[in-house]
Amino acid sequence: MFLLQNSWYLKNNGLHHFFCTCGNYNVLDVVKVENPYLDMIEFKREEIDFTKISELTYHPDNQCDFCGNERYLDMKSLLFESKTRYWSNVKWDYEKKIDTNSWSIVSFLNIPKFDENIQKIVIEKLELSRFVIEKNGNSSYVEYVEKVKYFLKKILVIDEEYFIVEKILKNKMSQNIANFMLKNPSESLAWLEGEEKLENILFFLKNPKLRFKDIIYWQNKEYFLDFLSEYQYLEPSLAYILNHRKEKSVRKAQFKSYKKMMSEGGYSPMADYIFSRTIEDVNHLLRALNMDTDIKKKLFLGCNIVNTYLFIDFLKKYYEEKHIVKFWLSITKDDLNHFLLRDTTDMFNTKELREELIKRFRKTALNIRSIHHELTNCSRELKIENQEKAILEYSDFIFDSQVTRENITYMLPMSSKILHSWGISLGNCIYSYFHKVSMGKTIIFGLFIDEKLTYAIEIVNHKIVQASSSYNRPIPKLDREKIDKWFKEVYLKNYIIAVDKIKK
């Protein structure tokens, strides 16, 4: 059994020269066959004086007759030949460097190159990629794609498994530079012990005051980093999350919950942070802190602290603390409950809506479904009122079509409120057309006879698409003829005049 090594292949004057890393070389006059993998090839030993690297192919059946190496590689095949995809053994090396402001690591290949001056094969270092990490936590990874793109996309066969070189290279470089940084730490990394992933090292470089590893596993920690940097270590950081509550029972409940969460994959500080700032009674706070940890994580993962805080403050205007805590404890693992809760707290995102909800809210049963239903109704009422205040605008030719002809007065609804009242008078769903009217997609005319709303018509793309009396009954034939006459002689005439003005 021979160890596979890197070797190189050169072509000169029609002869194929195989250079092995053991120092041996062979010369071969290759004969084309249908299946070269099955063809037995004999080597002829010759001395090479003037050789240049040119073409390259993959010869898996060639073998160095000195050491038995079965893989001959060279620069062009390894780096630039897109058809040659699989290699059993390709080796690259790394260089590491540390300076005042950064750590860096470079991956490179040693490749053969013929030196015309000395008439010999020399080894040239070709850089593949570079990983630089600054001591402030900024990092950059650069691959020299144009030079080595085919090599990075090649597949390496390791123990009969296939790996893309690009991924192997980046993973290896991440491990190497992480180890290198830990062996040559800055002040902010000196306290770290043992092996650490690169992302963890970068985190502590960006937050140099923090000095406890547990924070890596905290959920939503980005909300608290500025404050926790002032406390640095675990115990004072937990005290900050708990709003510096002094009660021993409260601190014990927090630590018990913390320990359990950490054993389950990570601490979620959101609930403890919010409850300790909104629930004053120690007994009710204890119940909240002892909430099921799974529900705690799910309820508060990614929640908006400010919105949730304002929602609880809103509840306190109508309910006692013990009932509010009971409300939170009643929320189960049901995904619908979590959606309703998130949708409810989102309603408190703007000051204007928040103030309106407080004014309109009618006290209801304190559970997530009832609260969500009531707040949704309040929000809907406000939306309708705002729509009723909305003013509708029209083009001049449409506005000028408001006339009285043959005892019928044609009027446009000038606001959402007017359109709503017309829907009530005619007993139809005309109000539902408000958005289309406001966007100019449809036009509604109310038709008055003796100052009473009698009919309504809808015009789309300058055609009457609907015309009806109250409760969607048809318009009498005589009046419909009058309407069609108005449409041709007034509306369409005004439209044509408007178009002509634009063309001029």
N, C-alpha and C positions, 0 to 999 in steps of 0.2 A: 504494500500500500504506500503510494507516494503522496506527499503533501502537494496540493494544487497551489501554484504560484502565479504571479503576474509575469507575462512575457510579451515580446513585441514582434511584429511581423513587418518586414519591409520588402518592397519590390524594386528591382533594378535590372534593366536590360532583359526583361522577360523572366528573370529568375526570382524565386520567392525565398526570402531569407528569414529564418525563424530564430530570434534571439531569446534565449531563456535567461531567467534571472540567476540561474546557477552559474552563468558565465559561458555556457555552451551555445553554439549556434549551428544551424543546419541550412543547407541550400537545397531547394527543390524546384524542379521543372514540372509544374502542375499539369496533369493531363485531365481534360474535362471528361467526366463520366456522368451517367444518368443519376447515380446515387452515390455521391462522394462519401457519405457517412458509412457506407459498407465497403468502400474501396480501400484496399491495403496499399499504403504508400511507403516506398523505400527512400531513405535519405541518402544524399551524396554529400560528403564533407568537402567544403571548399573554403578558401580564405577570401574574405571580402575586403576590398581596399576602398572603393568609392561607392558608397551607398547613400541613397536619399529616401526619406519617407514619402510615399505617394499613396498607393491604394492599400486597402485593407479588407480582408474577408475573415470569416470565422471558420476555423478548421478544427472541429472537435475531435477528429480521429488522429490528428497529428500528435506525435509524442516526442519529447526530448529523449534522445537515445542515451543521454548521460544520467539524468536524474528522474526521468519518467514523467515529467510535467506534461499534462494533457491539455492545457489551455494556453494558446498563444494569443496575446492581445497586443494591440499597439494604439498609439494616440488617436489616429483617425477613426478607427472602428469604435474605440471606446467612447469617444466624444461626439463624433459627427455622423456616424453611419446610422440612419434611422431604422434600417431594416434589421440590424443586429440588435435584438432586444434582450436576450437572456444571457446572463453570465453566472458561473458557479462561484467564482472567487475574484472579487475586485476589492482592492485595498486602498483606502485613503488615510491621510494622517491629519493631525490637528496641531496648531500652534496657539499658545495662550500668551496673553500679555495684560499687564495691569499698569495703569499710570495714575496720575493724581485724581482724575475725574471719572475714570471708567475702567471696566473690564472688557476684554474682547477675546474672541476665539475665531480662528480661521481654519476652514477645512480645505485641503489641497491634495492634488494628485502629483506624484512624481512620474513624468512621462519622458520617453526617449526622444531625442532630437539629434540629427546628424550635424555636427559642427564642421563646416567647410574648412575653417582655418587649421584645425588640428586633425581633420580627417578621421574623427572618431564619433561614436555615439556618446552623447552626454545626457545627463538627467536634468530636466527643466521642471520647476515647480509651477503648477497651474492652479490658481485659486478657484475654488468652487463656490463657497459662500462665506459670509462673515456675520457673526453675531456680536453686537456691541451693546453693553448695558452701562448706562451712566449711573453715577452714585446717587442721583435724585430719583431713580426708578424708571426713567425713560429708557426704552429699548428699541433696537432696530435690527432686523434680519434681512440681509441682502443676498440674493442668489444671482450669480453671474450668468443669467439665462442665455444671452446671445452667444456666449462662448461655449457653454457646456449644456445647452438645453436638451440635447439627445441623451447625454449621459444621465441627467437627472430624471428622465422619464423611463430609463431602462429598468428592467426587473431583475432583481437579484434572487437567486435560488439558494435558500438556506434551509438545510434539513428537509428538503423536498417541499418547502413552503415558498411562496412567491411574495416578494416585497418590492415596492417601488423605491428606487434609490433616493428620490427626493424626500420621502417621508422618513426613511431610515436616517438620512443625513440630519434632518431638522431635529428629530427626537434625540439622536446621539449628541448633537451640539447643545441642546437644552440641558441634558444631563451633565455634560462636561462643564459647561459654563457655570451651572449651579454649584457643582462640587468645587470648582476653581474659586468661586466667590466666597464660599464658606471656609475654604482653607486660607483665603486672603481677605478677611472681612473688613468692612468699614466699621466705624463706630456704631452705626445703627444695626449692624448684623452680628456684632461681637457676642451678644448674649445668646444667640441661637445655638442650639446643640443638636447633633445628629443630622440625618439627611433631611433635606427639605426640597419640595418641588420648586421649580423656578418661579411659578406664579405667586407662591407664598413669599419667596425672597423679595420679589418685586413689590409686593404689597407692603412689606415692612420698610423697604427703601423709600416708598412714597409716603409712608406714615412713620417717620423715624423715631417719634416719641413713644410709640406703643411698644410695650414690653411683655405681652403675654400671648402665647400661641393660640389659646382658645378662640380668640376673636376671628381667626380664619374660618371657623365653623359657625359664626353668628350669622343669622339671616337678617337681611335688610340693614346690615351694619353701616352702609353708606349714609344713612340718615343721621348717624351719631358720631361719625369719625372726628369732626371738628371738636366736639365736646370731650370725647373719650381721650383725645390726645393730651388734654390737660390733666387727666387722671392717670394715664400710662399703664397702670397695673390692674389686675382682675378685680380685687376686692373693692377699691374705690370706684371702679367703673360700674360694678353692680350696684353700688350705693347710689350712684348718679341715676342709673336706670330706675331705681326705686324712689327717686325724688328725695333721697336722704331721709327716708322715714326711719325713726329711731326705735319703733316697737320691735322687740326681739322676735315676737311671734311672726311679724310681717317679714322680717329678714330671713327667718328660718324657712318660711313658706316659699319665699323667692328662691333660696338656695336649693331647696328640695326640688322645685320645678326645674331649676337650671340644671341640676345634676341629671335628672331624668331625661331632659331634652338633649343634653350633650351625649348621653349614652345612646340616644335614638338618631343621632346624626347632626344635631346642631341646635343652638339656642335661638329662640325667637323672642327678642326683647320688646317687641311692639306692645303686647298686651300688658306686661308689667309696667312699662313706661306710661301707657295711657291710663290704666286703672289707678296707679299710685298718684296721679295728678287730678283725677276726677272723683274718686270715691274717698270721702273723708273718714267715715266711721270705720274703725279698725276691724270690727267683726265682719262687716260687709266686704271690706277689702280682702280679708283673708279668704273668704269664699271665692272671690273673683280670681285671686292668685292661684288658687288650687283647682282652677278649671282644668278639665282633661287636656293633657299636653298635645294630643293629636289635633283636637279641635282648636286649641290655642294657635297652633302653627298655621292651620288651614284658614282660620278666620282672619288672621292678621298678616299673613304673608303678602307683602306688596301693598298693604293698605295705605291710604293717605292719612298720616297722623293727624294733620290739622282738621280734615273733614270729619274723622272719627271723633276727635275731641269735641268739635262743635256740635256733633250729633248728640253726644252724651250730655253736653251742656244744655241742649234743647230739651232733651227728655227730663232733665232735672227741673224744668219749669212746670212740668205737669205731673211728675211721678216722684215717689220717694226713692232714696238710694237702694233700699232693700229690694224694691220692685225692679229697679234698673239692673241690679246684679242678677236677679232672677231671670230677667229678660235675656241677658248674655248667656247665662248657664243653660237656658232652654233651647238655644240654637244648636242643632245636632250636626252630624257629619254630612247631612243631605246637601248635595250640590246646589239644589234650588234655594235653600236657605242662605247659602253663601252668596249666590247671585243677588238675591233680594236685599241682603245686607249691604253689599257693595253698591248696588243701584241706589239704595236709600241714602247712604253716606255721601254719594256723589251729588245728591241734590243740595248739599250744603256747601258746594264749591264756590258759589258767588254770593256776595253780601245781599244783593237785591232780592234774589230768589229766597235766600235764607230768611230775610225779614218778612217776606210775603207768606212763607210757610208758617212762621210763628203766629202771624195775625190770623190766618185762616184755619189753622189746625183745630179739629174737634176731637177732644179726648176720646180714646178708644181703648180696646183691650191691648195690654202691653205684650204683644208677641210680634215677631218679625213680619208675618203675613198681614196682620191688621194695621200695623204702623206703616208698612210699605203701601198698602191699599189707600189709606187715608192721605198720606203725603202725595201719592200719585194723583188722587182726586183734586187736591189743593193746587197742584201744579197744572193740571188740566184746566181748572177754572180760571187760573191766572192767564193761561195761554189764550183761552177764548176771549177773555176781556181785552187782552192786548190786540188780538186780531180785530175785535170790534172797533178799536180805536184807529185801525189802519186806514189810511186814505188811499183811494184808487185813482190812478192817473190814466189819461187816454190821449191818443193822438188828436190833433186839431180836427181832422175830417170826421172822426168818430164823434167828438164832442159837438161839432156843428150839425150832426144828424139828429140832435134832440129838437124835434119840431112837433107842432100839432097839425095834423092833416086829417080831414074827413072825420072830425070828432074823436080822434085817437091821439093822445099825447105820448110821445116816445121819450123815455127818461133812462139815464144811466145811473147805476148805483155808485155814489161817490165815496162810499166807505164800506167797510166790512159790516158795520152795524146795520146799515140800510139794507144790504143784501140779506142779512140774517132776518130782518123784519119782513122782507118780501117773501122769504121761504115760509115764514109762519103764516102770512096772509094767504098765500096760494096753496098751503098745505103740501109742499113738495120739498125736495132736497136741494133746492137752488143754492143754499148757503155752502154746500160742499164744493161748489165751483170757484170758491174764493181764490184759492192758490193759482188756478189756471187763469183767472181774470187778472190777478196781480202780476203775473208773468207775461201777460199779453197773448196767451195761447187761445183764449176764447173771449167773446164779448157777450154780455148779457144786457138786454134792454127790457125795462119794465114798461108795459103799455097801460095807460090810464084812460078810463072813460068816465066823464063827469067827476074827475078828481079821485076816482077809485081805481086801485090796482086791479086790473082784470085779466091781463095775459102777460106772458113772458116769452121772449125768444132768445135763442142762442145762435150766434154767428161764429163760424170757424172757417178760416181761409176765404172770407168774403162770400160765404154761402150760409143760408139759414138751415141749420141742421136740426133744430128743435123749435117747436112753437106749440104752446099749450095754455089751457085755461087752468082754473083752480083744480087741485088734486089730479093734475096731469090729463084732464079731459081735453078733447080736441076743440079747436077754435071754430066757431060757426063759419060757414063758407063765405058769407058776405064780408065779414070782418077779415077773414084770411086773404081775400082778394085785395082789400084795402092795404093790408100789411105788405103784400107782395109788390103792390104799386109803389108804396113808400120806399121799399128796399131798392127798387130799380131807379126811381126818380130822385131820391134823396141820398141814401147811403152810398150806392154804387157811383152815382154822379160825383159826390164829394170825394170818393176814393180815387176816381180817374183824374180829377182836377189836381189832387195832391201828388199823384204819380207824375203827371206832366210837369208840375213845378220842380220836382226833384230832377227830372231829365234835363230841364233847361238850365 
